[in-house]
Amino acid sequence: MLLAEHRALADRGAKLVELRLDFLQRAPDIARLLLDRPTPVIITCRRPADQGRWAGTEDQRLMLLRSAIVAGADYVDLEDDIAKKIPRYGKTKRIISRHNFDETPDDLLGLHEELAKLDPDIIKLVTMANSPDDCVRMLDLVRHAKIPTVGFCMGEFGQMSRILCGKYGAPFTYATFSKERELAPGQLAFQEMRDIYHFEEINAETAPFAVLGDPVGHSLSPLLHNAAMRKIGFNGVYLPMRITEDQFDRTLDELEDLKFKGYSVTIPHKEAALRKFPETEEFAQTIGAVNTLYRDPSGFWKSTNTDYAAALDALQLALKEGDTLAGKRILLLGAGGSARAIAYGVVRAGAALVIASRTQDRARKLAEQLMCRFTSWENRGSEAVDLIINCTPIGMHPNVDETPFKEHWLREEMGVFDMIYNPEQTLLLKEAKARGCRTVSGVEMFIRQAAAQFELFTGHTIALEEIRETLRKGISAAKL
């Protein structure tokens, strides 16, 4: 199986493959593993103390690693505490590694200097990230290292460092065979590294972008933006970055060292992003939330809200041809950052808006700001309206059997717009269609706001149909 999977990875384009001997049930035939190998290999055998599965004795493990060197393995991975017990021999290159599965130590430089004394060809330093700040420190170490260093952080907070380490000089990074086989926290699959992030094309000139949120792992924005950049030949990479609310300001300050060029901002940071970067248009100030941070030509940070125009364009699809929002009675479900943008837009367009939120105080406050009505969440079904807009996450994958509005409250010819884009056809939209309503999915808004962001980030436009096709493929792939 190990030989078959090695061949499969080579066929898919892998240039270097790690063979984890500790996952085998018995001691392997090293010569057989290395004979006619389709790519160079790293031989690794981890102890349980290093999150490995080696069940034999330590002497047996050391003998196995020595045998791999004698047999001519391209690389052998040696933990720092055994490096002196296994001397250099032949052409095999030494990866001297240290893992910390709990934290990213303060003295990374001192730790790196210790590893540098153990005759490495490559230093591998992997730690657990407990905040995005840890990634910044790790990538700074990689950037200034005199010995080639594969340095990144584990965990969801550390995911961006697995990708960006290539920009700062890491000779390679680590990915798993498939999504179903994660060997370390936050590890990405080889196919994601190749097809979404295009790791091998990342270099020192690559411009970094990110989507900021908590959670953010479900976001399809990296798929859209990376595909669009590749389509036009733009040298950039767009990453998911989890940031908690209490870390937001500090993390953006720390990230300045990495020269990010732009951020998409999602839940729960849209209001905090405006406070951080208040240089924006009047309408975004009025909304009180932004979803995009970008640098102007002078490098100064500005913010804007691309949800606003995207939502109004999408809403038009829920109206009869030639109709406008003026005079329409609209029920808005939710009162978060995206809801604020839509609420402002429909009120400005002359609609009669009613807001209902599970957090009633938030709905009341937004209604007061916009001088419109609010109703309790429990009474939302009693409102006689022409159009319903769902800005809540109710019905989002994986909770696809939920709906924010009961089927018997829907009536024929009503317009229903659901901001959720995964799944594209939510239970709310399915039931609305069955009732004869005009429906619009969140895909239409999502692709429009993403296209506007892309132009701000890169200076280039991208066709909506291209983004729509990429998004639908991504949603379909996520179901598999």
Sequence and secondary structure as in RCSB ss.txt:
>XXXX:A:sequence
MLLAEHRALADRGAKLVELRLDFLQRAPDIARLLLDRPTPVIITCRRPADQGRWAGTEDQRLMLLRSAIVAGADY
VDLEDDIAKKIPRYGKTKRIISRHNFDETPDDLLGLHEELAKLDPDIIKLVTMANSPDDCVRMLDLVRHAKIPTV
GFCMGEFGQMSRILCGKYGAPFTYATFSKERELAPGQLAFQEMRDIYHFEEINAETAPFAVLGDPVGHSLSPLLH
NAAMRKIGFNGVYLPMRITEDQFDRTLDELEDLKFKGYSVTIPHKEAALRKFPETEEFAQTIGAVNTLYRDPSGF
WKSTNTDYAAALDALQLALKEGDTLAGKRILLLGAGGSARAIAYGVVRAGAALVIASRTQDRARKLAEQLMCRFT
SWENRGSEAVDLIINCTPIGMHPNVDETPFKEHWLREEMGVFDMIYNPEQTLLLKEAKARGCRTVSGVEMFIRQA
AAQFELFTGHTIALEEIRETLRKGISAAKL
>XXXX:A:secstr
 HHHHHHHHHHTT S EEEEGGGSSS   HHHHHTT SS EEEE   GGGT    S HHHHHHHHHHHHHTT SE
EEEETTTGGGS   TT EEEEEEEESS   S HHHHHHHHHTT  SEEEEEEE SSHHHHHHHHHHHHH SS EE
EEEESGGGHHHHHHTTTTT S    BSSTT  SSTT  BHHHHHHTS GGG  TT EEEEEEESS TT  HHHHH
HHHHHHHT  EEEEEEE  GGGHHHHHHHHGGGT  EEEE TT HHHHHHH     HHHHHHT  SEEEE TTS 
EEEE HHHHHHHHHHHTTS TT  STT EEEEE  SHHHHHHHHHHHHTT EEEEE SSHHHHHHHHHHHT EE 
 GGGGGG   SEEEE S TT TT TT  SS GGG  TT EEEE   SSSS HHHHHHHHTT EEE HHHHHHHHH
HHHHHHHHS    HHHHHHHHHHHHHHHH 
